[in-house]
Amino acid sequence: MVLLRARFHHVSRKLQTKAHHSGTSWPRGTALITKATLSAWSRNAGQQSLISPCKTVRPNTRGYHPCIALTSRSHSTNTSTLQDTAPVPPLPDTTLLPSTYAPPTNGLLSYLPSSWIPYAELIRLDKPTGTYYLFFPCLFSALLAAPLAAPIASLSTILTTTTLFLTGALVMRGAGCTINDLWDRNLDPHVTRTRLRPIARGAISPRKAIIFTGAQLLTGLAVLLQFPTSCLYYGIPSLLLVGTYPLAKRITHYPQFVLGLTFSWGAIMGFPALGVDLLSNSAAMTAASCLYASNVAWTILYDMIYAHMDIKDDLAAGIKSIALKHETNTKAILSGLAVAQVGLLTAAGVAAGAGPVFFVGSCGSAALTLGWMITRVNLKDVRDCWWWFRYGCWFTGGGIAAGLFGDYVARLWREPGRNDHEAD
């Protein structure tokens, strides 16, 4: 037993020296092996055994679980054969991520009371990109539906409607993040990017998070009640998707598809919000369906890029994603999704009777920005993936919205009787 202990410490020092000379950071606790493992070695002395202490190695603070396979052979042969049989895998790139939590010292969150900060972090108040992605489908549908309203919706009506949509997107995105973190509270500590989230680090208890979720859902309902009553029938079913998306990561490699169904729901809501009856207006139903499907493709596309940020940690934690499933041909999948998005967006414009401003402005800009992003993004670089996820929202979403708004203005100007009405 004494000999085994001495040999283990020799191997441990050897591995740490190797890591030091190679420039690899050796996380605290990586090579700690429990007494139970040493006892197992002594019990198995005299017979050849293979001990894989992956279950007894303490996971390091970065959320990564190195596994060092050690082999011990019979005392009758030579205990010096104890050696490492697998190299220590490289740690994920965490150069931009802190190893321990520190309260924000700048930005919006730094001005909040300390007791509010965990809740603001929980709803990603300091990371609004997700809110924008949730809002853009609502904006698209309002602008596409406006010319189909009778009479055509006024600019002030569109402004009021989109302001309510933006408020609802902020609230419901926060509720979705809270629900997601509740489901993932046992997974997040093992993923580099998520290990310091409020629930994962213990700043908010699950019970308090559930109460907070209820308050957010009630606020979302209050916003929804500002729309026509028919919006209730279209809006409430989306809650089922909000609650089940986190489960998809556990059962399928395509949770991004479920996320697409969830985040794109606003592509339908603009029509009933402006009084367009989807059930009686076949053109509006076709336009809404194509716009919804187009946004589903867009969501899968940008979230596939986003998923590449966590690809190493997801593999270690057993989380499924489309990025893992198609790691070797991601750009081909992204290109197919881009073609689908632009094609379905074009079909939505045709069904809604859109003019050339829409097809050049919205469809043309979407094709150009998506092609640019897919060509330029470096999927192996976490920072590059984040940059394109963050700004691609504005490149593609902003271009589509600008084309839709230009088409709305052109059709509003051509509205029969408008000039006569202004003359009166």
C-alpha positions in Angstrom: 0.0 0.0 0.0 2.8 2.4 0.9 4.6 1.5 -2.4 1.4 2.2 -4.3 0.9 5.6 -2.6 4.5 6.6 -3.4 4.1 5.5 -7.0 0.9 7.4 -7.4 2.5 10.7 -6.1 5.4 10.1 -8.5 3.0 9.8 -11.5 0.9 12.8 -10.4 4.0 15.0 -10.2 5.1 13.7 -13.6 1.8 14.6 -15.2 1.7 18.1 -13.6 5.3 18.7 -14.8 4.4 17.7 -18.3 1.4 20.0 -18.3 3.5 22.9 -16.9 6.2 22.6 -19.6 3.6 22.3 -22.3 1.9 25.5 -21.2 -1.3 23.8 -20.2 -3.1 25.0 -17.1 -3.5 22.2 -14.6 -6.8 22.9 -12.8 -6.9 22.5 -9.1 -8.3 19.1 -8.1 -7.8 17.4 -11.5 -5.4 14.7 -10.3 -6.9 14.1 -6.9 -7.8 10.4 -6.4 -9.9 9.3 -3.4 -8.7 6.9 -0.7 -11.3 4.5 -1.9 -9.5 4.2 -5.2 -6.1 3.6 -3.5 -7.8 0.9 -1.4 -9.1 -0.6 -4.6 -5.6 -0.8 -5.9 -4.4 -2.5 -2.7 -7.3 -5.0 -2.9 -6.5 -5.8 -6.5 -2.7 -6.2 -5.8 -1.4 -9.5 -7.2 -3.7 -9.5 -10.2 -3.7 -7.4 -13.3 -6.4 -4.8 -13.2 -7.4 -1.7 -15.1 -8.7 1.1 -13.0 -10.3 4.1 -14.7 -10.7 6.7 -12.0 -12.9 8.9 -14.1 -15.7 8.5 -11.6 -13.4 9.5 -8.7 -11.6 12.3 -10.3 -12.9 15.6 -8.9 -14.3 17.8 -11.7 -12.4 21.0 -12.1 -13.9 24.4 -11.6 -14.2 25.0 -15.4 -16.9 22.4 -15.7 -14.7 20.0 -17.7 -14.1 16.4 -16.6 -10.6 15.1 -17.5 -10.2 11.3 -17.3 -6.8 9.8 -16.6 -6.7 6.1 -17.1 -4.1 4.4 -14.8 -3.0 0.8 -15.1 -1.6 -1.2 -12.2 -0.1 -4.6 -12.7 0.8 -7.5 -10.4 3.4 -6.9 -7.6 5.1 -10.0 -8.8 5.9 -8.3 -12.1 6.8 -4.7 -11.6 4.8 -1.9 -10.0 6.7 0.6 -12.1 4.4 -0.2 -15.0 1.8 2.1 -13.4 1.5 4.9 -16.0 -0.9 7.2 -17.7 -2.4 5.6 -20.8 -4.4 8.6 -22.1 -3.3 12.2 -22.5 -5.1 14.9 -20.6 -7.5 16.5 -23.2 -7.2 20.3 -23.8 -9.4 22.5 -21.8 -12.0 24.6 -23.6 -11.2 28.2 -24.5 -12.3 30.2 -21.4 -10.2 33.3 -22.0 -13.2 35.5 -22.1 -15.0 33.9 -19.2 -14.3 34.5 -15.5 -13.4 31.5 -13.3 -15.4 32.9 -10.3 -18.5 35.1 -10.1 -18.0 38.8 -9.6 -20.9 41.4 -9.5 -21.2 43.6 -12.5 -19.2 46.9 -12.2 -20.4 48.5 -15.4 -23.4 48.5 -17.7 -27.1 48.5 -16.8 -26.9 45.8 -14.1 -24.3 47.8 -12.1 -26.9 50.4 -11.3 -29.4 47.9 -9.9 -29.7 47.1 -6.2 -27.6 44.0 -5.4 -30.7 41.9 -4.5 -32.1 42.6 -8.0 -29.0 41.6 -9.9 -29.4 37.8 -9.9 -33.0 38.2 -11.3 -31.8 40.6 -14.0 -29.1 38.1 -14.9 -31.6 35.3 -14.9 -33.7 37.0 -17.6 -30.5 38.0 -19.5 -31.3 41.7 -19.2 -27.7 42.5 -20.0 -27.8 40.2 -23.1 -30.7 41.5 -25.2 -29.8 39.7 -28.4 -32.3 36.9 -27.6 -35.0 39.5 -27.1 -34.4 41.0 -30.5 -34.5 37.6 -32.1 -37.9 37.0 -30.4 -39.2 40.5 -31.5 -38.2 40.4 -35.2 -40.8 37.8 -36.2 -43.5 39.9 -34.5 -42.3 43.0 -36.4 -42.2 41.1 -39.7 -45.7 39.9 -39.3 -47.1 43.3 -38.3 -45.5 44.9 -41.4 -46.6 42.1 -43.7 -50.2 42.1 -42.3 -50.6 45.9 -42.3 -51.5 46.2 -46.0 -54.0 43.3 -45.7 -56.0 45.0 -43.0 -59.2 46.8 -44.0 -58.5 49.7 -44.2 -54.8 49.5 -44.4 -53.3 49.9 -40.9 -52.0 53.4 -40.1 -48.5 54.1 -39.1 -49.5 55.0 -35.6 -51.3 51.7 -35.2 -48.2 49.8 -36.4 -46.1 51.8 -33.9 -48.4 51.0 -31.0 -48.6 47.3 -32.0 -44.9 46.8 -32.4 -44.2 48.6 -29.0 -46.5 46.1 -27.3 -44.7 43.3 -29.2 -41.3 44.5 -28.0 -42.6 44.6 -24.4 -44.0 41.1 -24.7 -40.8 39.8 -26.2 -38.7 41.2 -23.3 -41.1 39.7 -20.7 -41.6 36.3 -22.4 -37.9 35.9 -23.3 -37.1 36.4 -19.6 -39.7 33.8 -18.7 -38.3 31.4 -21.2 -34.8 31.9 -19.8 -36.0 31.3 -16.3 -37.8 28.1 -17.3 -34.8 26.9 -19.3 -32.4 27.5 -16.3 -34.8 25.6 -14.0 -34.7 22.6 -16.2 -31.0 22.9 -16.7 -30.0 23.6 -13.1 -28.1 20.3 -12.8 -26.5 20.6 -16.3 -25.4 24.3 -16.3 -22.7 23.9 -13.6 -20.9 21.5 -16.1 -20.9 23.9 -19.1 -18.3 26.6 -19.2 -20.5 29.4 -20.5 -23.4 28.7 -18.1 -21.8 27.6 -14.9 -22.2 31.0 -13.2 -25.8 31.6 -14.0 -27.9 32.6 -10.9 -29.6 29.2 -10.3 -26.5 27.2 -11.2 -24.3 29.1 -8.7 -27.0 29.1 -6.0 -27.9 32.8 -6.0 -31.5 32.1 -6.7 -33.3 29.0 -5.3 -35.5 26.9 -7.6 -38.5 27.8 -5.5 -37.9 31.6 -5.9 -37.3 31.0 -9.6 -40.7 29.3 -10.0 -42.4 32.2 -8.2 -40.5 34.7 -10.4 -41.6 32.7 -13.5 -45.3 33.0 -12.5 -44.9 36.8 -12.1 -43.4 37.0 -15.6 -46.1 34.9 -17.1 -48.8 37.1 -15.5 -47.1 40.2 -16.9 -47.0 38.6 -20.3 -50.7 37.9 -20.1 -51.3 41.5 -19.2 -49.5 42.6 -22.4 -51.4 40.0 -24.4 -54.7 41.4 -23.2 -53.9 44.7 -24.8 -54.4 43.1 -28.2 -57.7 42.0 -29.8 -59.4 39.0 -28.0 -58.6 36.7 -30.9 -54.9 37.1 -30.1 -55.5 35.1 -26.9 -56.4 32.0 -29.0 -53.2 32.3 -31.0 -50.8 33.4 -28.2 -51.6 31.0 -25.3 -50.7 27.7 -27.1 -47.1 29.0 -27.5 -46.6 28.5 -23.7 -46.5 24.8 -24.3 -43.4 25.2 -26.5 -41.8 27.7 -24.1 -42.0 25.0 -21.3 -40.9 22.0 -23.3 -37.9 23.4 -25.3 -35.4 22.6 -22.6 -36.5 19.0 -22.6 -35.7 18.7 -26.3 -32.0 18.9 -25.5 -32.2 15.7 -23.6 -34.0 13.6 -26.2 -33.0 14.8 -29.7 -30.1 16.3 -31.6 -32.5 18.9 -33.0 -33.6 21.0 -30.1 -33.0 24.0 -32.4 -36.1 23.0 -34.3 -38.2 23.2 -31.2 -36.6 26.6 -30.4 -37.5 27.7 -33.9 -41.2 26.8 -33.4 -41.1 28.8 -30.2 -39.2 31.9 -31.2 -41.0 32.2 -34.5 -44.5 32.2 -33.0 -44.7 36.0 -33.3 -44.7 35.6 -37.1 -48.4 34.6 -36.7 -49.4 37.1 -34.1 -49.1 40.3 -36.2 -52.1 39.3 -38.3 -54.8 38.9 -35.6 -53.2 41.9 -33.7 -54.1 44.1 -36.7 -57.6 42.6 -37.1 -56.7 40.2 -40.0 -58.7 37.0 -39.7 -56.5 34.1 -40.7 -59.3 31.6 -40.8 -61.4 33.5 -43.3 -58.6 35.1 -45.3 -56.8 32.4 -47.3 -54.1 34.8 -48.6 -53.3 35.9 -45.1 -53.2 32.4 -43.8 -50.7 31.4 -46.6 -48.6 34.4 -46.0 -48.5 33.8 -42.2 -47.7 30.1 -42.6 -44.8 30.8 -45.0 -43.5 33.7 -42.8 -43.6 31.4 -39.8 -41.8 28.6 -41.6 -39.2 31.1 -42.9 -38.5 32.3 -39.3 -38.2 28.7 -38.1 -35.4 28.1 -40.6 -33.7 31.4 -39.6 -33.9 30.4 -35.9 -32.3 27.0 -36.5 -29.6 28.7 -38.6 -28.5 31.2 -36.1 -28.8 28.9 -33.1 -26.7 26.3 -34.9 -23.9 28.9 -35.0 -24.6 29.7 -31.3 -24.5 26.0 -30.4 -20.9 25.7 -31.7 -19.9 27.9 -28.7 -20.7 25.0 -26.4 -19.9 22.0 -28.5 -17.1 20.7 -26.3 -19.0 21.1 -23.1 -22.3 19.8 -24.5 -20.5 16.6 -25.5 -19.0 16.2 -22.1 -22.3 16.9 -20.3 -24.4 14.7 -22.6 -26.4 17.6 -24.1 -27.7 17.0 -27.6 -27.6 19.7 -30.3 -27.6 20.0 -34.1 -24.1 21.3 -34.0 -22.8 18.1 -32.5 -24.9 16.0 -34.9 -23.6 17.8 -38.0 -20.2 19.1 -36.8 -18.5 18.0 -40.0 -20.9 19.5 -42.5 -22.3 22.5 -40.6 -21.9 25.0 -43.3 -23.7 22.8 -45.8 -26.7 22.6 -43.4 -26.5 26.4 -42.8 -26.6 27.0 -46.6 -29.6 24.8 -47.0 -31.4 26.6 -44.1 -30.6 30.0 -45.7 -32.1 28.9 -49.0 -35.2 27.6 -47.2 -35.5 30.9 -45.3 -35.3 33.2 -48.3 -37.5 30.9 -50.4 -40.2 30.8 -47.8 -39.9 34.6 -47.2 -40.4 35.1 -50.9 -43.5 32.9 -50.9 -44.9 34.9 -48.0 -44.5 38.1 -50.0 -46.2 36.6 -53.0 -49.2 35.4 -51.0 -49.5 38.9 -49.3 -49.3 40.7 -52.7 -46.0 42.5 -51.8 -44.3 44.7 -54.4 -40.7 44.9 -55.7 -39.5 46.9 -52.7 -40.1 43.8 -50.5 -38.5 41.3 -52.9 -35.4 43.5 -53.4 -35.2 44.9 -49.9 -36.2 42.0 -47.7 -35.5 38.9 -49.8 -32.4 40.3 -51.4 -30.8 41.6 -48.2 -31.6 38.3 -46.4 -29.8 36.3 -49.2 -26.8 38.6 -49.1 -26.4 38.9 -45.3 -26.9 35.1 -44.7 -24.4 34.2 -47.5 -21.9 36.7 -46.0 -22.3 35.3 -42.5 -22.1 31.6 -43.5 -19.0 32.3 -45.6 -17.2 34.3 -42.9 -18.1 32.7 -39.6 -15.3 30.6 -38.0 -17.2 27.8 -36.3 -14.1 26.7 -34.3 -13.8 30.2 -32.7 -16.1 30.8 -29.8 -15.7 34.6 -30.0 -16.4 34.6 -33.8 -19.5 32.6 -33.3 -20.8 35.0 -30.7 -20.0 38.0 -32.9 -22.0 36.7 -35.8 -24.9 35.5 -33.6 -25.0 39.0 -32.0 -24.7 41.2 -35.1 -26.2 38.8 -37.6 -29.5 39.5 -35.9 -29.3 43.1 -37.1 -27.8 42.4 -40.5 -30.5 39.9 -41.6 -33.4 41.0 -39.3 -32.9 44.7 -40.0 -32.7 44.1 -43.7 -35.9 42.1 -43.8 -37.7 44.7 -41.6 -36.5 47.6 -43.8 -37.8 45.9 -47.0 -41.2 45.2 -45.3 -41.5 48.8 -44.1 -40.6 50.2 -47.5 -43.2 47.9 -49.1 -45.8 49.0 -46.5 -45.1 52.7 -47.2 -45.3 52.2 -51.0 -48.7 50.4 -50.7 -50.0 52.9 -48.2 -49.2 55.7 -50.7 -51.0 53.8 -53.5 -54.1 53.1 -51.4 -57.2 54.0 -53.4 -58.9 57.2 -52.2 -56.0 58.2 -50.0 -55.1 61.3 -52.0 -58.8 62.3 -52.2 -59.2 61.9 -48.5 -56.1 64.1 -47.8 -57.5 66.8 -50.2 -60.7 66.9 -48.2 
